[in-house]
Amino acid sequence: MDLVRYTLRRVLLSAFVVVGVTFLVFVVAQVVPSDPAALYAGPRPTAEQIAKARVTLDLDAPLPQRFVRFATAMGTGDFGVSYKSRRLISQDLAVYLPATLELAIFSTLLALLLGIPTGVIAAARRGSWLDRLGSLGSILSVAMPTFFFAMLLQLIFSQWLGLLPLSGRLSQQISIADPLPFVTGFNLIDALMAARPAVFLDALSHLILPALTLAAYPAGIAMRLTRSAMIEILARRHIVAARALGLSAPRILFGHALPNAVGPALTVIGLSFAYALTGAVLVEIIFAWPGLGRYVSEAILSKDFPVIAAATLVVTLCYVVMNLVIDLTQTLVDPRVALT
Amino acid sequence: MTLLDIQGLSVTIPSPAGPVQAVRRIDLNIAKGEIHGLIGESGCGKTMTGMALLGLAPAGAQVAARVFQFDGIDLAKSADALRGRRIALISQDPAAALNPVLTIGRQMDDVLRTHTLQPKADRTAAAVALLAATGLPDAAKLLKRYPHQLSGGMQQRVVIAQALATGADFLIADEPTTALDVTVGAQVLALLRQLVADRGLTVLMITHDMDVVAAVCDRATVLYAGLSVETGPASAILTRPRHPYTAALLAALPDAAPHGQRLAAIDGQVPASTKPISGCAFSPRCPAAMTLCHTVPPPARVRGDHRWACHVAEDAP
């Protein structure tokens, strides 16, 4: 019962956030000192062309009316056309968003798998060389600049060892000579659906280095958070009680202590997922990854407002959904969360 | 038949202020089927003795004993193997002893899974049977609940059911009623006594409460400053204490003071556990202390199965 009410409350709250962001995006578009009509009309427009664009873009209608039109368009997934390229934004997003999501989800999984178990082991072996090595690794992964870490990985795994591709989403032999049919836009899923394991492995190998680069920071923080929370939990009486009952060390660590300690790390990793959606520009550029971050930063530079608005909303939606997933996961891990 | 035989147990814990003598020299002899009270005030080494028996003394602690045997097995070597198999713990505060984020069913199952090879369905049935055996109503429904949804008395019954689930025949009950209401505590004590009778268990009852000793214990050992100062049948300890410290403890009970008068108290403090003791540990606070008491360790006195260590109390009263 608590859980149902909690879930409903979180979903309602999330809906509010989405509506609020829609409103903000609209307001910002009005406030920014630039003339959309002039942008839309192309380079060096005549006054006549600008006036025509103004009619096409419906800029003379009263503000409330335009907001309603804007909100319904966004709500139905009609994001309009880019001022710059005149391409349908929804078509662009269908390519860039899956690429970014694929990278963000994979790096989030990596951060979970790297950060949390190392934190648990470091806490269990507190003060040992394993603990010190883990602490060093986490500090390095948090402190090292992203571009440097990315290039270091490229140098080692691509240049020296030749194990992984340097950049891109697929090898050119595949993407040009024998492209995958576009179904979901997620290469891993499309390759599986087309039953082409070689392509799947190729896509996976392209994913590893950029995902590792993105995962370094959240994994480092998650490791620190998990370690300190575990040290606190391991001193609790119920852990002594579990030991006195003869439970095995791994079961006590992962089955009894970790569920009490994992909350902060989950939150940080969830937030970094949201950050990776548009904040991974640097990683996308270094690894030539055709993602949302690059798409949006180019749009920002050219004041291509419909693109910015659409991307902002899509990212908000992903973020809100991710947050909801994390909150619900935490209530499953720790039932007391639903009570507060 | 003797189940637990401990002679000269000491536990030394390193600390920044020098080694702490948490347990100095404790003798403990417990027969099978007995409920043995371990009596003493805070810091006298009761809990540390229990932890040493479980092999759960803090990291770095030195545990030493002349004799340290459980059912003929050397505890110094085998405490880890016996813990949770033949020796189980019922801890002080049941709310803290249960994992707050796991269901009762999961916590029962984790114990059963560790100790048996039964399939899941049988383990669930066993968990329900054990919970019911501790007097919990609707045991099957309880499996899906979390500890915070239970009352303190119910939580303590779950903790007892967990201890039974290990199959242990020796339970260390560390102040099992301190965190509970008086009436609930009495029910838990009654449950323990019934389980001892039904299942042939042996219990070490760690307590500072003489009423608990009177209610359930067959025999008792009194600790002071990490030393066992008196041991014997619970009735003899309660009615005819030989050691002045035991006598002072009994006199300090609220019931012992006449109505309307100040409660009796023992003056002074327990000696610091970082310093060595000269003579009798209780001598600085003892009303009957002689010069001899401050310098020479007290001799062991034996009358039947009643033993104590004192210069003054030879055979009185």
Interface residues (C-beta under 8 A of the other chain):
Chain A: R236 R237 H238 V240 A241 A242 R243 A244 L245 G246 L247 S248 R251 G255 H256 P259 N260 V333 D334 P335 R336
Chain B: L54 L56 R83 G84 R85 A88 L89 S91 Q92 D93 A96 A97 L98 N99 P100 V101 L102 D110 V111 T114 H115 Y146 H148 V159 Q162 A163 A165 T166
